[in-house]
């Protein structure tokens, strides 16, 4: 009787360990970052901007140009449409904008939610500690929160990572509900939750660093490579790298999914891969066919409307993760810089 009971205990523990391992990436969670701790410099530009002394705008404008550079110039010229920060009339335009009661109300709502940024800062510090561990010679940026006028979630620059707080106010907020649905459809608004903020910030940073590292301004999280396989493998590598930076974070947040959407991908992975093969999409070079599998939207065009968007990104990640699980000798650096043969990563993949 004792032997039978012991047998069942072993079975239960084995099943439990399998369940736990399927929901996490043990290889990435075993990393010790104790000697790579990062304390990011945090700048609250939206607070400095909206609380500016209106009698010192000329001096402040010059100070912001020096401190925030391209971020400030883009903020004024492209996001607010107020012209160049170097024009003589900029002080008048700044004063007019800051005297707008509607804009001050927007800032009040943002500050009510993000006045205390410590929770997000702690998570960003940890993520960049992993980043320093894997890439010890790379630049660690300062983090600048700002108001983007609903133009930019994340604004990465070589030495600075801007985060548009207005883009994470949440679907239940008055601010987000007031946005026109023809410009901000419901599927997009669902991703304007603060739970995605840290993962998005790291994702955009990684894409900027490793997609087209020569020019941050030309990077894209919707990059298309030579063919379908090259493209989804590229995006799969980016998500795998993101997982390495945030190994304990909920997996769906790294894709910008809900739990239900990620579960749909897992349950339908075999069907999706079969469809890709049957429709000869694996090696297609047609941008139209590739983009519908990696672009954002209400669902992935060509699949059921129950599917989430960007299913190709999920498939690329699944291929990359299987490959890395089977090849423990391959480091993250090797994956990003040396493993350039997408067909090699696909070989041995099982959906």
C-alpha positions as CSV (number, residue, x, y, z in Angstrom):
1,X,0.0,0.0,0.0
2,X,2.9,2.4,0.9
3,X,4.6,1.6,-2.4
4,X,1.3,2.3,-4.4
5,X,0.9,5.6,-2.6
6,X,4.6,6.5,-3.3
7,X,4.1,5.7,-6.9
8,X,1.1,8.1,-7.2
9,X,3.0,10.8,-5.4
10,X,5.9,10.5,-8.0
11,X,3.3,10.7,-10.9
12,X,1.7,13.8,-9.5
13,X,5.0,15.5,-8.9
14,X,6.2,14.6,-12.4
15,X,3.0,16.0,-14.0
16,X,3.3,19.1,-11.9
17,X,6.9,19.7,-13.0
18,X,5.9,19.3,-16.6
19,X,3.1,21.8,-16.3
20,X,5.4,24.3,-14.7
21,X,8.2,23.8,-17.3
22,X,5.7,24.3,-20.2
23,X,4.7,27.7,-18.8
24,X,8.2,29.1,-18.3
25,X,11.6,29.2,-19.9
26,X,13.9,27.7,-17.3
27,X,17.0,28.4,-19.3
28,X,16.4,32.1,-19.2
29,X,15.2,32.1,-15.6
30,X,18.4,30.5,-14.3
31,X,20.5,33.6,-15.2
32,X,22.1,35.4,-12.3
33,X,22.1,39.2,-12.7
34,X,23.4,40.1,-9.3
35,X,26.6,41.5,-10.8
36,X,24.8,43.4,-13.6
37,X,22.4,45.5,-11.6
38,X,21.2,48.7,-13.3
39,X,19.7,51.9,-11.8
40,X,18.2,53.8,-14.7
41,X,18.2,57.6,-14.9
42,X,14.5,58.6,-15.0
43,X,13.4,62.0,-16.5
44,X,9.8,63.1,-16.1
45,X,9.5,65.5,-19.1
46,X,5.7,65.7,-19.0
47,X,5.9,67.0,-15.5
48,X,8.6,69.5,-16.3
49,X,6.8,70.6,-19.4
50,X,3.3,71.1,-18.1
51,X,4.5,72.7,-14.8
52,X,6.9,75.1,-16.6
53,X,7.3,78.6,-15.4
54,X,5.8,80.6,-18.3
55,X,8.1,83.5,-17.6
56,X,11.2,81.3,-18.3
57,X,10.1,79.5,-21.5
58,X,12.9,80.9,-23.6
59,X,15.5,79.5,-21.2
60,X,13.6,76.3,-20.7
61,X,13.3,75.7,-24.4
62,X,17.1,75.9,-24.7
63,X,17.5,73.6,-21.7
64,X,15.0,71.0,-23.2
65,X,16.8,71.1,-26.5
66,X,20.1,70.3,-24.7
67,X,18.7,67.6,-22.4
68,X,16.2,65.8,-24.7
69,X,17.5,66.5,-28.2
70,X,15.6,64.7,-30.9
71,X,12.9,63.6,-28.6
72,X,12.0,67.2,-27.7
73,X,12.3,68.4,-31.3
74,X,10.1,65.6,-32.5
75,X,7.6,66.2,-29.7
76,X,7.2,69.9,-30.7
77,X,7.4,69.6,-34.5
78,X,5.7,66.3,-35.3
79,X,3.6,65.4,-32.3
80,X,2.3,68.8,-31.2
81,X,2.6,70.3,-34.7
82,X,4.0,73.5,-33.1
83,X,6.9,74.0,-35.4
84,X,10.7,73.9,-34.9
85,X,12.1,74.5,-31.4
86,X,14.7,76.7,-33.1
87,X,12.2,79.2,-34.5
88,X,11.9,82.7,-32.9
89,X,8.1,82.2,-32.3
90,X,8.6,79.0,-30.3
91,X,8.2,80.8,-26.9
92,X,4.8,82.2,-28.0
93,X,3.7,78.7,-29.2
94,X,4.8,77.1,-26.0
95,X,2.9,79.6,-23.9
96,X,-0.2,79.2,-26.0
97,X,-0.1,75.4,-25.7
98,X,0.5,75.5,-21.9
99,X,-2.4,78.0,-21.4
100,X,-4.8,75.6,-23.1
101,X,-7.1,74.4,-20.3
102,X,-8.0,71.2,-22.3
103,X,-4.3,70.3,-22.4
104,X,-3.9,71.0,-18.7
105,X,-6.8,68.6,-18.1
106,X,-5.1,65.9,-20.2
107,X,-1.9,66.3,-18.1
108,X,-3.9,66.1,-14.9
109,X,-5.4,62.8,-15.9
110,X,-2.0,61.5,-16.9
111,X,-0.4,62.6,-13.7
112,X,-3.2,61.1,-11.6
113,X,-2.3,57.7,-13.1
114,X,1.4,58.0,-13.5
115,X,2.5,60.6,-10.9
116,X,4.1,57.7,-9.1
117,X,6.2,55.8,-11.7
118,X,8.1,53.7,-9.2
119,X,6.5,50.4,-10.0
120,X,7.3,50.7,-13.7
121,X,10.8,52.0,-12.9
122,X,11.6,48.9,-10.8
123,X,10.6,46.6,-13.6
124,X,12.6,48.6,-16.2
125,X,15.6,48.5,-13.9
126,X,15.4,44.8,-13.7
127,X,14.8,44.3,-17.5
128,X,17.9,46.5,-18.2
129,X,19.9,44.5,-15.7
130,X,19.3,41.5,-17.8
131,X,20.1,43.6,-20.8
132,X,23.5,44.5,-19.3
133,X,24.1,40.9,-18.4
134,X,23.6,39.7,-22.0
135,X,25.2,42.8,-23.7
136,X,27.7,44.2,-21.2
137,X,29.3,46.6,-23.7
138,X,26.0,48.1,-24.9
139,X,24.6,51.5,-24.0
140,X,22.1,51.7,-21.1
141,X,19.7,54.5,-22.0
142,X,18.1,57.0,-19.7
143,X,14.3,56.8,-19.6
144,X,12.2,59.8,-20.3
145,X,8.4,59.8,-19.8
146,X,6.5,62.3,-21.8
147,X,3.2,63.3,-23.4
148,X,3.1,62.2,-27.1
149,X,-0.3,63.7,-28.1
150,X,-1.2,60.1,-28.9
151,X,1.5,59.7,-31.5
152,X,4.1,57.4,-29.9
153,X,4.0,54.6,-27.4
154,X,7.8,54.3,-27.2
155,X,10.4,56.6,-28.8
156,X,13.9,54.9,-28.7
157,X,17.1,56.9,-29.4
158,X,20.7,55.8,-29.1
159,X,21.0,57.1,-25.5
160,X,17.4,57.7,-24.5
161,X,14.2,55.7,-24.3
162,X,11.1,57.8,-24.4
163,X,7.8,56.4,-23.2
164,X,4.5,58.2,-24.2
165,X,2.4,57.8,-21.0
166,X,-0.8,59.0,-22.7
167,X,-0.7,55.8,-24.8
168,X,-1.1,53.6,-21.6
169,X,-4.0,55.3,-19.8
170,X,-6.2,52.3,-20.2
171,X,-9.4,51.5,-22.1
172,X,-11.6,52.6,-19.2
173,X,-10.1,56.1,-19.0
174,X,-12.1,59.1,-20.1
175,X,-9.0,60.1,-22.2
176,X,-8.8,56.9,-24.2
177,X,-12.6,56.7,-24.6
178,X,-12.6,60.1,-26.2
179,X,-10.2,59.1,-29.0
180,X,-11.9,58.8,-32.4
181,X,-12.5,55.1,-33.3
182,X,-11.7,55.6,-36.9
183,X,-8.1,56.5,-35.9
184,X,-7.9,54.4,-32.7
185,X,-10.0,51.3,-33.3
186,X,-11.0,49.0,-30.4
187,X,-8.2,46.4,-31.0
188,X,-5.6,49.2,-30.6
189,X,-7.3,50.7,-27.5
190,X,-7.2,47.3,-25.8
191,X,-3.4,47.5,-26.0
192,X,-3.3,51.0,-24.4
193,X,-3.2,49.4,-20.9
194,X,-0.4,50.1,-18.5
195,X,0.3,46.4,-18.1
196,X,1.9,46.5,-21.5
197,X,4.1,49.6,-20.8
198,X,7.3,47.9,-19.6
199,X,7.2,45.1,-22.1
200,X,6.6,47.5,-24.9
201,X,9.4,49.8,-23.8
202,X,11.9,46.9,-23.9
203,X,10.5,45.5,-27.1
204,X,10.9,48.8,-29.0
205,X,14.4,49.2,-27.5
206,X,15.5,45.7,-28.7
207,X,14.0,46.2,-32.2
208,X,15.8,49.6,-32.4
209,X,19.1,48.0,-31.3
210,X,19.0,44.8,-33.3
211,X,16.8,45.3,-36.3
212,X,18.6,48.2,-37.9
213,X,21.2,49.3,-35.4
214,X,22.9,51.9,-37.7
215,X,19.9,54.3,-37.5
216,X,17.4,54.1,-34.7
217,X,15.0,56.3,-36.6
218,X,14.5,53.8,-39.4
219,X,13.7,50.7,-37.2
220,X,10.3,49.1,-37.4
221,X,8.6,46.4,-35.3
222,X,6.9,45.5,-38.6
223,X,10.1,44.8,-40.5
224,X,9.8,42.6,-43.6
225,X,12.9,40.5,-44.6
226,X,13.6,38.7,-47.8
227,X,10.9,36.1,-47.4
228,X,8.2,34.9,-45.0
229,X,10.4,32.6,-43.1
230,X,13.2,35.1,-42.7
231,X,10.7,37.6,-41.5
232,X,8.9,35.5,-38.8
233,X,12.3,34.2,-37.6
234,X,13.5,37.8,-37.2
235,X,10.5,38.7,-35.1
236,X,10.7,35.4,-33.2
237,X,14.3,36.3,-32.2
238,X,13.1,39.7,-31.0
239,X,10.4,38.2,-28.8
240,X,12.9,35.5,-27.5
241,X,15.3,38.3,-26.7
242,X,12.5,40.2,-24.9
243,X,11.8,37.1,-22.9
244,X,15.4,37.0,-21.9
245,X,15.1,40.5,-20.6
246,X,11.9,39.7,-18.7
247,X,12.0,36.0,-18.0
248,X,9.4,36.1,-15.2
249,X,6.9,38.4,-16.9
250,X,3.6,37.1,-18.2
251,X,4.2,35.7,-21.7
252,X,1.2,37.2,-23.3
253,X,2.4,40.8,-22.5
254,X,5.5,40.3,-24.6
255,X,3.3,39.7,-27.7
256,X,0.8,42.4,-26.8
257,X,-1.9,39.7,-26.4
258,X,-4.5,38.9,-23.9
259,X,-4.2,35.5,-22.1
260,X,-7.0,34.2,-24.3
261,X,-5.3,35.3,-27.5
262,X,-2.0,33.6,-26.5
263,X,-3.9,30.4,-25.6
264,X,-5.6,30.5,-29.1
265,X,-2.2,30.6,-30.7
266,X,-1.0,27.6,-28.6
267,X,-4.1,25.6,-29.3
268,X,-4.0,26.3,-33.1
269,X,-0.3,26.3,-33.7
270,X,-0.3,23.0,-35.6
271,X,-3.3,24.2,-37.8
272,X,-1.5,27.5,-38.5
273,X,1.7,25.8,-39.6
274,X,-0.2,23.4,-41.8
275,X,-2.0,26.3,-43.5
276,X,1.3,28.1,-44.1
277,X,2.7,25.0,-45.8
278,X,-0.4,24.2,-47.8
279,X,-0.7,27.8,-49.1
280,X,3.1,27.8,-49.9
281,X,3.6,30.8,-47.7
282,X,6.8,29.7,-45.9
283,X,9.1,31.0,-48.5
284,X,6.9,33.6,-50.2
285,X,8.5,36.9,-51.0
286,X,5.2,38.7,-51.5
287,X,5.0,41.6,-49.0
288,X,1.2,41.6,-49.0
289,X,1.2,38.0,-47.8
290,X,3.9,38.5,-45.3
291,X,2.6,41.7,-43.8
292,X,-0.8,40.3,-42.9
293,X,0.9,37.8,-40.6
294,X,3.0,40.4,-38.8
295,X,1.0,43.6,-38.8
296,X,-1.3,44.8,-36.1
297,X,-5.1,44.6,-36.6
298,X,-8.3,43.1,-35.2
299,X,-7.1,39.6,-36.2
300,X,-4.7,37.9,-38.7
301,X,-6.0,38.3,-42.2
302,X,-6.4,34.8,-43.8
303,X,-7.2,33.1,-40.5
304,X,-10.4,33.0,-38.5
305,X,-11.6,36.2,-36.9
306,X,-11.1,34.6,-33.5
307,X,-7.3,34.7,-34.2
308,X,-5.2,37.6,-32.7
309,X,-3.1,39.8,-35.1
310,X,0.6,39.1,-35.7
311,X,0.3,35.3,-35.6
312,X,3.4,35.2,-37.7
313,X,5.4,36.7,-34.8
314,X,4.1,34.0,-32.5
315,X,5.0,31.3,-35.0
316,X,8.5,32.8,-35.4
317,X,9.0,32.8,-31.6
318,X,7.8,29.2,-31.3
319,X,10.3,28.1,-34.0
320,X,13.1,30.0,-32.3
321,X,12.3,28.8,-28.8
322,X,12.2,25.1,-29.9
323,X,15.6,25.6,-31.6
324,X,17.1,27.2,-28.5
325,X,15.7,24.5,-26.2
326,X,17.4,21.9,-28.4
327,X,20.7,23.8,-28.6
328,X,21.8,24.9,-25.1
329,X,25.2,25.6,-26.5
330,X,23.8,28.5,-28.6
331,X,23.8,31.8,-26.6
332,X,21.4,34.7,-27.0
333,X,24.3,36.6,-28.7
334,X,24.8,33.7,-31.1
335,X,21.1,33.6,-31.9
336,X,21.0,37.3,-32.7
337,X,24.3,37.7,-34.5
338,X,25.4,34.3,-35.8
339,X,22.4,32.2,-36.5
340,X,21.5,33.8,-39.8
341,X,20.2,30.7,-41.6
342,X,16.4,30.7,-41.0
343,X,16.1,27.3,-42.6
344,X,18.4,25.9,-40.0
345,X,16.2,27.1,-37.2
346,X,13.1,25.7,-39.0
347,X,14.7,22.2,-39.4
348,X,13.4,20.0,-36.6
349,X,10.5,22.3,-35.7
350,X,7.4,20.4,-34.6
351,X,4.1,22.3,-34.4
